[in-house]
Amino acid sequence: MTPAASACTSSTLACRDCGRMIDLCAFCERVECAVASCHVCLRLALGETLAHPHAHGG
Amino acid sequence: MPTEGTKASRPRAGTVARTGVPTCQVDDNLGAVSQRVREAGWNACVVVNRERIVMGLLRAEQLGGDPTHSIREAMRPGPSTFRPHVAITEMAEYMGAHKLENSPVTTSDGRLVGLLVREDAERAARELESTTTQPSSK
């Protein structure tokens, strides 16, 4: 892997809710954010989408 | 955008957002746009296309860039946008926690509704809290 490709894929920021590694905060778009959220958790928190139950649950 | 139900009267991102936010297009010149934005008393400008679809955002940092650059070169492309129905309390809380001064509010197809300014969101959230926590006079 070239250094450039490595830089593109490395992320050191974690979503504060689910722990997923993200490149930047979905809310403020900063690479360094103490309360970073991923897109999924942010949309759930703001009520823009709903968490769907497992398709084969039960 | 019309809403209904018991919480329909509560302020939301779309009702608190300032609709008169300055806009520009990608081929405009940054120097001219920055001057127009400053004269209008703003520190942000939303980059839109002819259909008012949000293409980018210029916050104070970008507006202070090289005035010979085009907006295309200077803008933050594809900024995070929020839907008009999002509750103002959530937006105020997030904007405060992230120290974000403003956020674009758009329809689901990306059309600009307005720019939500943090102080407006926090004021609306405080007013809502004070009206919902007041003791009943009965």
N, CA and C atoms of all chains as a GROMACS GRO file, in nm:
protein
  588
    1MET      N    1   0.085  -0.119   0.000
    1MET     CA    2   0.000   0.000   0.000
    1MET      C    3   0.089   0.125   0.000
    2THR      N    4   0.060   0.220  -0.084
    2THR     CA    5   0.139   0.342  -0.090
    2THR      C    6   0.108   0.428   0.032
    3PRO      N    7   0.199   0.516   0.068
    3PRO     CA    8   0.170   0.604   0.183
    3PRO      C    9   0.042   0.686   0.163
    4ALA      N   10   0.018   0.729   0.037
    4ALA     CA   11  -0.103   0.809   0.012
    4ALA      C   12  -0.228   0.726   0.035
    5ALA      N   13  -0.228   0.602  -0.014
    5ALA     CA   14  -0.345   0.516   0.006
    5ALA      C   15  -0.365   0.487   0.153
    6SER      N   16  -0.255   0.466   0.225
    6SER     CA   17  -0.264   0.440   0.368
    6SER      C   18  -0.327   0.558   0.441
    7ALA      N   19  -0.287   0.680   0.401
    7ALA     CA   20  -0.340   0.800   0.465
    7ALA      C   21  -0.490   0.813   0.442
    8CYS      N   22  -0.535   0.769   0.322
    8CYS     CA   23  -0.677   0.782   0.289
    8CYS      C   24  -0.764   0.688   0.371
    9THR      N   25  -0.710   0.573   0.409
    9THR     CA   26  -0.794   0.473   0.472
    9THR      C   27  -0.779   0.467   0.624
   10SER      N   28  -0.680   0.537   0.678
   10SER     CA   29  -0.661   0.531   0.822
   10SER      C   30  -0.754   0.628   0.892
   11SER      N   31  -0.812   0.587   1.003
   11SER     CA   32  -0.895   0.677   1.081
   11SER      C   33  -0.867   0.651   1.228
   12THR      N   34  -0.860   0.758   1.303
   12THR     CA   35  -0.827   0.745   1.444
   12THR      C   36  -0.941   0.795   1.532
   13LEU      N   37  -1.052   0.831   1.468
   13LEU     CA   38  -1.165   0.887   1.540
   13LEU      C   39  -1.272   0.779   1.555
   14ALA      N   40  -1.329   0.770   1.675
   14ALA     CA   41  -1.433   0.670   1.698
   14ALA      C   42  -1.564   0.739   1.733
   15CYS      N   43  -1.674   0.683   1.683
   15CYS     CA   44  -1.807   0.735   1.718
   15CYS      C   45  -1.828   0.714   1.868
   16ARG      N   46  -1.874   0.819   1.937
   16ARG     CA   47  -1.888   0.809   2.082
   16ARG      C   48  -2.003   0.715   2.122
   17ASP      N   49  -2.095   0.690   2.030
   17ASP     CA   50  -2.210   0.606   2.062
   17ASP      C   51  -2.187   0.459   2.030
   18CYS      N   52  -2.135   0.430   1.910
   18CYS     CA   53  -2.122   0.290   1.869
   18CYS      C   54  -1.977   0.244   1.859
   19GLY      N   55  -1.882   0.337   1.867
   19GLY     CA   56  -1.742   0.299   1.863
   19GLY      C   57  -1.686   0.275   1.724
   20ARG      N   58  -1.771   0.291   1.622
   20ARG     CA   59  -1.724   0.271   1.483
   20ARG      C   60  -1.614   0.372   1.450
   21MET      N   61  -1.512   0.326   1.377
   21MET     CA   62  -1.404   0.416   1.336
   21MET      C   63  -1.452   0.501   1.220
   22ILE      N   64  -1.432   0.631   1.231
   22ILE     CA   65  -1.478   0.724   1.127
   22ILE      C   66  -1.365   0.821   1.091
   23ASP      N   67  -1.375   0.880   0.972
   23ASP     CA   68  -1.271   0.972   0.927
   23ASP      C   69  -1.291   1.112   0.985
   24LEU      N   70  -1.417   1.151   1.001
   24LEU     CA   71  -1.447   1.281   1.063
   24LEU      C   72  -1.586   1.277   1.124
   25CYS      N   73  -1.612   1.371   1.210
   25CYS     CA   74  -1.740   1.374   1.280
   25CYS      C   75  -1.852   1.410   1.181
   26ALA      N   76  -1.962   1.336   1.184
   26ALA     CA   77  -2.072   1.359   1.091
   26ALA      C   78  -2.144   1.489   1.120
   27PHE      N   79  -2.132   1.540   1.242
   27PHE     CA   80  -2.204   1.664   1.275
   27PHE      C   81  -2.121   1.786   1.240
   28CYS      N   82  -1.999   1.794   1.294
   28CYS     CA   83  -1.919   1.916   1.275
   28CYS      C   84  -1.814   1.901   1.166
   29GLU      N   85  -1.798   1.782   1.113
   29GLU     CA   86  -1.704   1.754   1.004
   29GLU      C   87  -1.559   1.782   1.041
   30ARG      N   88  -1.529   1.775   1.170
   30ARG     CA   89  -1.391   1.796   1.213
   30ARG      C   90  -1.324   1.660   1.232
   31VAL      N   91  -1.195   1.658   1.199
   31VAL     CA   92  -1.118   1.535   1.217
   31VAL      C   93  -1.090   1.514   1.366
   32GLU      N   94  -1.074   1.621   1.439
   32GLU     CA   95  -1.053   1.613   1.583
   32GLU      C   96  -1.179   1.663   1.653
   33CYS      N   97  -1.255   1.570   1.710
   33CYS     CA   98  -1.380   1.606   1.777
   33CYS      C   99  -1.394   1.516   1.900
   34ALA      N  100  -1.413   1.576   2.016
   34ALA     CA  101  -1.420   1.500   2.139
   34ALA      C  102  -1.553   1.426   2.154
   35VAL      N  103  -1.654   1.468   2.079
   35VAL     CA  104  -1.787   1.406   2.090
   35VAL      C  105  -1.834   1.361   1.952
   36ALA      N  106  -1.745   1.298   1.878
   36ALA     CA  107  -1.772   1.262   1.739
   36ALA      C  108  -1.887   1.162   1.727
   37SER      N  109  -1.964   1.178   1.622
   37SER     CA  110  -2.072   1.083   1.591
   37SER      C  111  -2.054   1.034   1.448
   38CYS      N  112  -2.093   0.909   1.424
   38CYS     CA  113  -2.096   0.858   1.287
   38CYS      C  114  -2.232   0.899   1.227
   39HIS      N  115  -2.246   0.885   1.095
   39HIS     CA  116  -2.369   0.927   1.028
   39HIS      C  117  -2.490   0.851   1.082
   40VAL      N  118  -2.474   0.723   1.106
   40VAL     CA  119  -2.587   0.641   1.149
   40VAL      C  120  -2.637   0.687   1.286
   41CYS      N  121  -2.545   0.700   1.382
   41CYS     CA  122  -2.585   0.740   1.518
   41CYS      C  123  -2.640   0.882   1.520
   42LEU      N  124  -2.584   0.969   1.436
   42LEU     CA  125  -2.632   1.108   1.431
   42LEU      C  126  -2.776   1.112   1.379
   43ARG      N  127  -2.803   1.038   1.271
   43ARG     CA  128  -2.938   1.039   1.214
   43ARG      C  129  -3.039   0.981   1.314
   44LEU      N  130  -2.996   0.879   1.387
   44LEU     CA  131  -3.085   0.821   1.489
   44LEU      C  132  -3.111   0.922   1.600
   45ALA      N  133  -3.005   0.990   1.645
   45ALA     CA  134  -3.018   1.084   1.757
   45ALA      C  135  -3.106   1.202   1.722
   46LEU      N  136  -3.100   1.246   1.596
   46LEU     CA  137  -3.179   1.362   1.555
   46LEU      C  138  -3.318   1.324   1.504
   47GLY      N  139  -3.348   1.196   1.511
   47GLY     CA  140  -3.482   1.152   1.470
   47GLY      C  141  -3.502   1.157   1.320
   48GLU      N  142  -3.392   1.154   1.244
   48GLU     CA  143  -3.406   1.157   1.098
   48GLU      C  144  -3.426   1.018   1.041
   49THR      N  145  -3.401   0.917   1.123
   49THR     CA  146  -3.428   0.780   1.080
   49THR      C  147  -3.459   0.699   1.206
   50LEU      N  148  -3.510   0.580   1.187
   50LEU     CA  149  -3.543   0.494   1.299
   50LEU      C  150  -3.457   0.368   1.294
   51ALA      N  151  -3.425   0.317   1.410
   51ALA     CA  152  -3.352   0.191   1.414
   51ALA      C  153  -3.449   0.080   1.375
   52HIS      N  154  -3.416   0.003   1.273
   52HIS     CA  155  -3.504  -0.103   1.227
   52HIS      C  156  -3.475  -0.234   1.300
   53PRO      N  157  -3.577  -0.308   1.337
   53PRO     CA  158  -3.553  -0.437   1.401
   53PRO      C  159  -3.492  -0.534   1.301
   54HIS      N  160  -3.428  -0.636   1.352
   54HIS     CA  161  -3.367  -0.736   1.264
   54HIS      C  162  -3.476  -0.801   1.178
   55ALA      N  163  -3.442  -0.820   1.051
   55ALA     CA  164  -3.543  -0.871   0.956
   55ALA      C  165  -3.592  -1.010   0.994
   56HIS      N  166  -3.507  -1.085   1.062
   56HIS     CA  167  -3.546  -1.222   1.097
   56HIS      C  168  -3.554  -1.238   1.249
   57GLY      N  169  -3.590  -1.132   1.315
   57GLY     CA  170  -3.592  -1.136   1.461
   57GLY      C  171  -3.700  -1.228   1.515
   58GLY      N  172  -3.683  -1.266   1.638
   58GLY     CA  173  -3.787  -1.329   1.702
   58GLY      C  174  -3.800  -1.468   1.734
   59MET      N  175  -4.300   2.422   0.589
   59MET     CA  176  -4.347   2.284   0.576
   59MET      C  177  -4.452   2.257   0.684
   60PRO      N  178  -4.575   2.221   0.649
   60PRO     CA  179  -4.679   2.202   0.750
   60PRO      C  180  -4.656   2.076   0.833
   61THR      N  181  -4.687   2.086   0.963
   61THR     CA  182  -4.680   1.970   1.050
   61THR      C  183  -4.808   1.964   1.131
   62GLU      N  184  -4.837   1.848   1.189
   62GLU     CA  185  -4.956   1.836   1.271
   62GLU      C  186  -4.926   1.743   1.387
   63GLY      N  187  -5.017   1.745   1.487
   63GLY     CA  188  -4.997   1.663   1.606
   63GLY      C  189  -4.977   1.751   1.728
   64THR      N  190  -4.965   1.686   1.844
   64THR     CA  191  -4.958   1.761   1.969
   64THR      C  192  -4.830   1.842   1.983
   65LYS      N  193  -4.723   1.802   1.914
   65LYS     CA  194  -4.596   1.873   1.925
   65LYS      C  195  -4.567   1.959   1.802
   66ALA      N  196  -4.671   1.982   1.721
   66ALA     CA  197  -4.650   2.054   1.595
   66ALA      C  198  -4.607   2.198   1.617
   67SER      N  199  -4.647   2.256   1.730
   67SER     CA  200  -4.615   2.398   1.754
   67SER      C  201  -4.474   2.417   1.808
   68ARG      N  202  -4.406   2.310   1.841
   68ARG     CA  203  -4.270   2.323   1.895
   68ARG      C  204  -4.174   2.367   1.785
   69PRO      N  205  -4.080   2.456   1.820
   69PRO     CA  206  -3.986   2.503   1.717
   69PRO      C  207  -3.895   2.391   1.670
   70ARG      N  208  -3.865   2.395   1.542
   70ARG     CA  209  -3.780   2.295   1.481
   70ARG      C  210  -3.672   2.366   1.399
   71ALA      N  211  -3.577   2.287   1.352
   71ALA     CA  212  -3.465   2.346   1.280
   71ALA      C  213  -3.514   2.435   1.165
   72GLY      N  214  -3.616   2.389   1.094
   72GLY     CA  215  -3.664   2.462   0.979
   72GLY      C  216  -3.736   2.591   1.012
   73THR      N  217  -3.797   2.598   1.132
   73THR     CA  218  -3.870   2.720   1.168
   73THR      C  219  -3.777   2.824   1.231
   74VAL      N  220  -3.665   2.779   1.288
   74VAL     CA  221  -3.572   2.871   1.353
   74VAL      C  222  -3.462   2.917   1.256
   75ALA      N  223  -3.433   2.838   1.153
   75ALA     CA  224  -3.327   2.872   1.058
   75ALA      C  225  -3.356   3.006   0.991
   76ARG      N  226  -3.250   3.082   0.967
   76ARG     CA  227  -3.264   3.211   0.900
   76ARG      C  228  -3.270   3.188   0.749
   77THR      N  229  -3.381   3.228   0.690
   77THR     CA  230  -3.401   3.202   0.548
   77THR      C  231  -3.330   3.305   0.460
   78GLY      N  232  -3.291   3.417   0.519
   78GLY     CA  233  -3.226   3.523   0.441
   78GLY      C  234  -3.076   3.510   0.434
   79VAL      N  235  -3.024   3.392   0.458
   79VAL     CA  236  -2.879   3.370   0.455
   79VAL      C  237  -2.823   3.403   0.316
   80PRO      N  238  -2.706   3.468   0.310
   80PRO     CA  239  -2.647   3.496   0.178
   80PRO      C  240  -2.613   3.365   0.105
   81THR      N  241  -2.630   3.368  -0.025
   81THR     CA  242  -2.594   3.252  -0.108
   81THR      C  243  -2.504   3.298  -0.222
   82CYS      N  244  -2.432   3.204  -0.279
   82CYS     CA  245  -2.350   3.233  -0.396
   82CYS      C  246  -2.340   3.106  -0.479
   83GLN      N  247  -2.274   3.116  -0.594
   83GLN     CA  248  -2.258   3.000  -0.680
   83GLN      C  249  -2.111   2.966  -0.697
   84VAL      N  250  -2.083   2.847  -0.742
   84VAL     CA  251  -1.945   2.796  -0.742
   84VAL      C  252  -1.849   2.878  -0.828
   85ASP      N  253  -1.900   2.943  -0.932
   85ASP     CA  254  -1.811   3.018  -1.021
   85ASP      C  255  -1.791   3.163  -0.977
   86ASP      N  256  -1.856   3.203  -0.869
   86ASP     CA  257  -1.837   3.340  -0.818
   86ASP      C  258  -1.695   3.356  -0.764
   87ASN      N  259  -1.658   3.482  -0.745
   87ASN     CA  260  -1.526   3.515  -0.691
   87ASN      C  261  -1.532   3.532  -0.540
   88LEU      N  262  -1.438   3.472  -0.471
   88LEU     CA  263  -1.442   3.474  -0.324
   88LEU      C  264  -1.434   3.615  -0.268
   89GLY      N  265  -1.348   3.699  -0.327
   89GLY     CA  266  -1.333   3.835  -0.275
   89GLY      C  267  -1.465   3.912  -0.279
   90ALA      N  268  -1.534   3.903  -0.392
   90ALA     CA  269  -1.661   3.976  -0.407
   90ALA      C  270  -1.766   3.919  -0.314
   91VAL      N  271  -1.770   3.787  -0.302
   91VAL     CA  272  -1.870   3.723  -0.214
   91VAL      C  273  -1.843   3.760  -0.069
   92SER      N  274  -1.715   3.754  -0.028
   92SER     CA  275  -1.680   3.786   0.112
   92SER      C  276  -1.724   3.928   0.147
   93GLN      N  277  -1.700   4.020   0.055
   93GLN     CA  278  -1.738   4.160   0.081
   93GLN      C  279  -1.890   4.173   0.095
   94ARG      N  280  -1.963   4.107   0.005
   94ARG     CA  281  -2.110   4.113   0.010
   94ARG      C  282  -2.163   4.052   0.139
   95VAL      N  283  -2.102   3.941   0.181
   95VAL     CA  284  -2.146   3.871   0.302
   95VAL      C  285  -2.119   3.959   0.425
   96ARG      N  286  -2.001   4.018   0.431
   96ARG     CA  287  -1.966   4.105   0.545
   96ARG      C  288  -2.060   4.225   0.552
   97GLU      N  289  -2.086   4.286   0.436
   97GLU     CA  290  -2.174   4.404   0.433
   97GLU      C  291  -2.315   4.371   0.479
   98ALA      N  292  -2.354   4.245   0.457
   98ALA     CA  293  -2.488   4.203   0.500
   98ALA      C  294  -2.490   4.162   0.647
   99GLY      N  295  -2.374   4.166   0.713
   99GLY     CA  296  -2.368   4.134   0.856
   99GLY      C  297  -2.361   3.986   0.887
  100TRP      N  298  -2.316   3.907   0.791
  100TRP     CA  299  -2.306   3.762   0.811
  100TRP      C  300  -2.160   3.720   0.817
  101ASN      N  301  -2.137   3.600   0.871
  101ASN     CA  302  -2.003   3.541   0.867
  101ASN      C  303  -2.007   3.402   0.802
  102ALA      N  304  -2.111   3.379   0.722
  102ALA     CA  305  -2.125   3.252   0.651
  102ALA      C  306  -2.206   3.274   0.524
  103CYS      N  307  -2.183   3.186   0.428
  103CYS     CA  308  -2.254   3.194   0.300
  103CYS      C  309  -2.274   3.052   0.249
  104VAL      N  310  -2.394   3.024   0.197
  104VAL     CA  311  -2.422   2.891   0.147
  104VAL      C  312  -2.405   2.891  -0.006
  105VAL      N  313  -2.330   2.794  -0.055
  105VAL     CA  314  -2.308   2.781  -0.199
  105VAL      C  315  -2.418   2.692  -0.256
  106VAL      N  316  -2.493   2.746  -0.352
  106VAL     CA  317  -2.606   2.672  -0.410
  106VAL      C  318  -2.595   2.673  -0.562
  107ASN      N  319  -2.670   2.582  -0.626
  107ASN     CA  320  -2.680   2.588  -0.772
  107ASN      C  321  -2.807   2.663  -0.809
  108ARG      N  322  -2.842   2.660  -0.935
  108ARG     CA  323  -2.958   2.739  -0.981
  108ARG      C  324  -3.089   2.691  -0.919
  109GLU      N  325  -3.093   2.565  -0.878
  109GLU     CA  326  -3.216   2.511  -0.815
  109GLU      C  327  -3.211   2.523  -0.663
  110ARG      N  328  -3.114   2.599  -0.612
  110ARG     CA  329  -3.093   2.619  -0.468
  110ARG      C  330  -3.058   2.488  -0.395
  111ILE      N  331  -2.996   2.395  -0.467
  111ILE     CA  332  -2.942   2.275  -0.404
  111ILE      C  333  -2.808   2.314  -0.342
  112VAL      N  334  -2.787   2.275  -0.216
  112VAL     CA  335  -2.665   2.313  -0.147
  112VAL      C  336  -2.545   2.236  -0.203
  113MET      N  337  -2.445   2.311  -0.247
  113MET     CA  338  -2.323   2.252  -0.303
  113MET      C  339  -2.207   2.260  -0.203
  114GLY      N  340  -2.210   2.360  -0.119
  114GLY     CA  341  -2.099   2.380  -0.025
  114GLY      C  342  -2.132   2.489   0.074
  115LEU      N  343  -2.036   2.516   0.159
  115LEU     CA  344  -2.056   2.616   0.264
  115LEU      C  345  -1.928   2.696   0.283
  116LEU      N  346  -1.945   2.825   0.305
  116LEU     CA  347  -1.832   2.912   0.338
  116LEU      C  348  -1.856   2.963   0.479
  117ARG      N  349  -1.773   2.918   0.573
  117ARG     CA  350  -1.780   2.975   0.708
  117ARG      C  351  -1.672   3.082   0.715
  118ALA      N  352  -1.656   3.144   0.833
  118ALA     CA  353  -1.563   3.256   0.847
  118ALA      C  354  -1.423   3.221   0.797
  119GLU      N  355  -1.379   3.100   0.827
  119GLU     CA  356  -1.244   3.058   0.787
  119GLU      C  357  -1.228   3.061   0.635
  120GLN      N  358  -1.328   3.009   0.564
  120GLN     CA  359  -1.319   3.005   0.418
  120GLN      C  360  -1.339   3.145   0.359
  121LEU      N  361  -1.426   3.225   0.419
  121LEU     CA  362  -1.450   3.361   0.368
  121LEU      C  363  -1.325   3.448   0.380
  122GLY      N  364  -1.239   3.414   0.474
  122GLY     CA  365  -1.116   3.491   0.492
  122GLY      C  366  -1.001   3.442   0.406
  123GLY      N  367  -1.029   3.352   0.313
  123GLY     CA  368  -0.924   3.297   0.227
  123GLY      C  369  -0.883   3.393   0.117
  124ASP      N  370  -0.798   3.343   0.027
  124ASP     CA  371  -0.745   3.423  -0.083
  124ASP      C  372  -0.859   3.480  -0.167
  125PRO      N  373  -0.871   3.614  -0.174
  125PRO     CA  374  -0.986   3.675  -0.245
  125PRO      C  375  -0.984   3.652  -0.396
  126THR      N  376  -0.870   3.607  -0.450
  126THR     CA  377  -0.866   3.581  -0.594
  126THR      C  378  -0.918   3.442  -0.629
  127HIS      N  379  -0.940   3.359  -0.528
  127HIS     CA  380  -0.989   3.224  -0.554
  127HIS      C  381  -1.136   3.226  -0.593
  128SER      N  382  -1.176   3.122  -0.664
  128SER     CA  383  -1.318   3.104  -0.693
  128SER      C  384  -1.383   3.037  -0.572
  129ILE      N  385  -1.515   3.044  -0.568
  129ILE     CA  386  -1.588   2.977  -0.460
  129ILE      C  387  -1.564   2.827  -0.465
  130ARG      N  388  -1.553   2.772  -0.585
  130ARG     CA  389  -1.528   2.628  -0.601
  130ARG      C  390  -1.401   2.587  -0.526
  131GLU      N  391  -1.298   2.673  -0.533
  131GLU     CA  392  -1.171   2.642  -0.468
  131GLU      C  393  -1.179   2.663  -0.317
  132ALA      N  394  -1.260   2.757  -0.274
  132ALA     CA  395  -1.258   2.798  -0.134
  132ALA      C  396  -1.357   2.724  -0.045
  133MET      N  397  -1.466   2.675  -0.103
  133MET     CA  398  -1.576   2.624  -0.019
  133MET      C  399  -1.544   2.489   0.043
  134ARG      N  400  -1.620   2.459   0.149
  134ARG     CA  401  -1.623   2.322   0.204
  134ARG      C  402  -1.732   2.250   0.125
  135PRO      N  403  -1.693   2.154   0.039
  135PRO     CA  404  -1.795   2.089  -0.044
  135PRO      C  405  -1.878   1.989   0.037
  136GLY      N  406  -2.003   1.973  -0.004
  136GLY     CA  407  -2.090   1.871   0.058
  136GLY      C  408  -2.098   1.878   0.208
  137PRO      N  409  -2.137   1.991   0.265
  137PRO     CA  410  -2.142   2.000   0.411
  137PRO      C  411  -2.255   1.916   0.469
  138SER      N  412  -2.241   1.880   0.596
  138SER     CA  413  -2.349   1.810   0.665
  138SER      C  414  -2.470   1.903   0.671
  139THR      N  415  -2.585   1.851   0.632
  139THR     CA  416  -2.707   1.931   0.635
  139THR      C  417  -2.810   1.860   0.721
  140PHE      N  418  -2.908   1.933   0.766
  140PHE     CA  419  -3.007   1.878   0.858
  140PHE      C  420  -3.146   1.908   0.808
  141ARG      N  421  -3.239   1.818   0.840
  141ARG     CA  422  -3.375   1.831   0.788
  141ARG      C  423  -3.455   1.930   0.873
  142PRO      N  424  -3.555   1.994   0.812
  142PRO     CA  425  -3.632   2.098   0.883
  142PRO      C  426  -3.708   2.048   1.005
  143HIS      N  427  -3.742   1.920   1.009
  143HIS     CA  428  -3.826   1.870   1.118
  143HIS      C  429  -3.748   1.837   1.244
  144VAL      N  430  -3.615   1.843   1.240
  144VAL     CA  431  -3.536   1.805   1.358
  144VAL      C  432  -3.567   1.901   1.474
  145ALA      N  433  -3.591   1.845   1.592
  145ALA     CA  434  -3.628   1.925   1.710
  145ALA      C  435  -3.516   2.023   1.745
  146ILE      N  436  -3.555   2.143   1.781
  146ILE     CA  437  -3.456   2.248   1.806
  146ILE      C  438  -3.372   2.217   1.931
  147THR      N  439  -3.429   2.145   2.026
  147THR     CA  440  -3.352   2.112   2.146
  147THR      C  441  -3.233   2.023   2.111
  148GLU      N  442  -3.256   1.925   2.024
  148GLU     CA  443  -3.146   1.837   1.983
  148GLU      C  444  -3.041   1.914   1.905
  149MET      N  445  -3.088   2.000   1.813
  149MET     CA  446  -2.990   2.077   1.734
  149MET      C  447  -2.910   2.170   1.824
  150ALA      N  448  -2.975   2.235   1.918
  150ALA     CA  449  -2.904   2.327   2.009
  150ALA      C  450  -2.801   2.250   2.092
  151GLU      N  451  -2.841   2.135   2.140
  151GLU     CA  452  -2.750   2.054   2.222
  151GLU      C  453  -2.628   2.011   2.140
  152TYR      N  454  -2.651   1.963   2.020
  152TYR     CA  455  -2.539   1.918   1.935
  152TYR      C  456  -2.450   2.036   1.894
  153MET      N  457  -2.512   2.147   1.857
  153MET     CA  458  -2.432   2.261   1.812
  153MET      C  459  -2.346   2.315   1.926
  154GLY      N  460  -2.400   2.311   2.047
  154GLY     CA  461  -2.323   2.355   2.163
  154GLY      C  462  -2.209   2.260   2.193
  155ALA      N  463  -2.238   2.130   2.192
  155ALA     CA  464  -2.136   2.030   2.224
  155ALA      C  465  -2.023   2.032   2.121
  156HIS      N  466  -2.059   2.059   1.995
  156HIS     CA  467  -1.958   2.057   1.888
  156HIS      C  468  -1.902   2.197   1.859
  157LYS      N  469  -1.950   2.297   1.934
  157LYS     CA  470  -1.906   2.436   1.913
  157LYS      C  471  -1.917   2.476   1.766
  158LEU      N  472  -2.031   2.443   1.708
  158LEU     CA  473  -2.056   2.473   1.567
  158LEU      C  474  -2.146   2.597   1.560
  159GLU      N  475  -2.101   2.700   1.490
  159GLU     CA  476  -2.173   2.828   1.489
  159GLU      C  477  -2.298   2.826   1.401
  160ASN      N  478  -2.298   2.744   1.297
  160ASN     CA  479  -2.414   2.741   1.209
  160ASN      C  480  -2.421   2.608   1.135
  161SER      N  481  -2.541   2.574   1.092
  161SER     CA  482  -2.563   2.449   1.018
  161SER      C  483  -2.668   2.473   0.910
  162PRO      N  484  -2.643   2.426   0.788
  162PRO     CA  485  -2.744   2.443   0.683
  162PRO      C  486  -2.861   2.348   0.705
  163VAL      N  487  -2.979   2.399   0.681
  163VAL     CA  488  -3.101   2.317   0.689
  163VAL      C  489  -3.155   2.304   0.546
  164THR      N  490  -3.178   2.181   0.503
  164THR     CA  491  -3.225   2.157   0.367
  164THR      C  492  -3.340   2.058   0.367
  165THR      N  493  -3.412   2.056   0.256
  165THR     CA  494  -3.512   1.951   0.237
  165THR      C  495  -3.438   1.821   0.207
  166SER      N  496  -3.511   1.711   0.201
  166SER     CA  497  -3.445   1.581   0.180
  166SER      C  498  -3.378   1.572   0.043
  167ASP      N  499  -3.419   1.656  -0.052
  167ASP     CA  500  -3.352   1.654  -0.182
  167ASP      C  501  -3.243   1.762  -0.192
  168GLY      N  502  -3.204   1.816  -0.078
  168GLY     CA  503  -3.088   1.906  -0.075
  168GLY      C  504  -3.115   2.052  -0.100
  169ARG      N  505  -3.242   2.091  -0.111
  169ARG     CA  506  -3.274   2.231  -0.139
  169ARG      C  507  -3.263   2.314  -0.009
  170LEU      N  508  -3.200   2.428  -0.021
  170LEU     CA  509  -3.174   2.511   0.097
  170LEU      C  510  -3.304   2.566   0.158
  171VAL      N  511  -3.318   2.546   0.289
  171VAL     CA  512  -3.428   2.607   0.365
  171VAL      C  513  -3.376   2.731   0.436
  172GLY      N  514  -3.260   2.720   0.496
  172GLY     CA  515  -3.200   2.834   0.566
  172GLY      C  516  -3.077   2.789   0.643
  173LEU      N  517  -3.019   2.883   0.714
  173LEU     CA  518  -2.901   2.852   0.795
  173LEU      C  519  -2.941   2.864   0.942
  174LEU      N  520  -2.923   2.756   1.015
  174LEU     CA  521  -2.953   2.758   1.158
  174LEU      C  522  -2.832   2.812   1.233
  175VAL      N  523  -2.851   2.924   1.302
  175VAL     CA  524  -2.743   2.988   1.379
  175VAL      C  525  -2.752   2.939   1.523
  176ARG      N  526  -2.636   2.904   1.579
  176ARG     CA  527  -2.635   2.842   1.712
  176ARG      C  528  -2.706   2.926   1.817
  177GLU      N  529  -2.683   3.056   1.819
  177GLU     CA  530  -2.746   3.139   1.923
  177GLU      C  531  -2.898   3.138   1.908
  178ASP      N  532  -2.947   3.132   1.785
  178ASP     CA  533  -3.093   3.123   1.763
  178ASP      C  534  -3.146   2.990   1.816
  179ALA      N  535  -3.072   2.882   1.786
  179ALA     CA  536  -3.115   2.749   1.829
  179ALA      C  537  -3.117   2.740   1.981
  180GLU      N  538  -3.012   2.792   2.045
  180GLU     CA  539  -3.004   2.784   2.192
  180GLU      C  540  -3.113   2.870   2.257
  181ARG      N  541  -3.141   2.987   2.198
  181ARG     CA  542  -3.246   3.073   2.252
  181ARG      C  543  -3.382   3.004   2.240
  182ALA      N  544  -3.410   2.948   2.124
  182ALA     CA  545  -3.538   2.880   2.102
  182ALA      C  546  -3.553   2.761   2.196
  183ALA      N  547  -3.444   2.690   2.218
  183ALA     CA  548  -3.448   2.573   2.308
  183ALA      C  549  -3.475   2.618   2.452
  184ARG      N  550  -3.411   2.729   2.493
  184ARG     CA  551  -3.434   2.781   2.630
  184ARG      C  552  -3.579   2.824   2.646
  185GLU      N  553  -3.632   2.894   2.545
  185GLU     CA  554  -3.770   2.940   2.553
  185GLU      C  555  -3.867   2.823   2.560
  186LEU      N  556  -3.838   2.720   2.482
  186LEU     CA  557  -3.924   2.602   2.483
  186LEU      C  558  -3.920   2.534   2.620
  187GLU      N  559  -3.800   2.526   2.677
  187GLU     CA  560  -3.784   2.462   2.807
  187GLU      C  561  -3.860   2.540   2.914
  188SER      N  562  -3.851   2.675   2.906
  188SER     CA  563  -3.917   2.756   3.009
  188SER      C  564  -4.069   2.745   2.998
  189THR      N  565  -4.122   2.730   2.878
  189THR     CA  566  -4.267   2.718   2.864
  189THR      C  567  -4.317   2.579   2.904
  190THR      N  568  -4.234   2.477   2.885
  190THR     CA  569  -4.278   2.342   2.918
  190THR      C  570  -4.254   2.306   3.064
  191THR      N  571  -4.171   2.386   3.136
  191THR     CA  572  -4.145   2.354   3.277
  191THR      C  573  -4.218   2.449   3.372
  192GLN      N  574  -4.294   2.547   3.315
  192GLN     CA  575  -4.368   2.638   3.402
  192GLN      C  576  -4.477   2.561   3.476
  193PRO      N  577  -4.488   2.587   3.609
  193PRO     CA  578  -4.594   2.517   3.683
  193PRO      C  579  -4.733   2.562   3.637
  194SER      N  580  -4.826   2.470   3.641
  194SER     CA  581  -4.963   2.501   3.600
  194SER      C  582  -5.024   2.601   3.697
  195SER      N  583  -5.107   2.696   3.644
  195SER     CA  584  -5.170   2.797   3.728
  195SER      C  585  -5.296   2.745   3.795
  196LYS      N  586  -5.338   2.624   3.760
  196LYS     CA  587  -5.460   2.569   3.820
  196LYS      C  588  -5.438   2.531   3.965
   0.00000   0.00000   0.00000
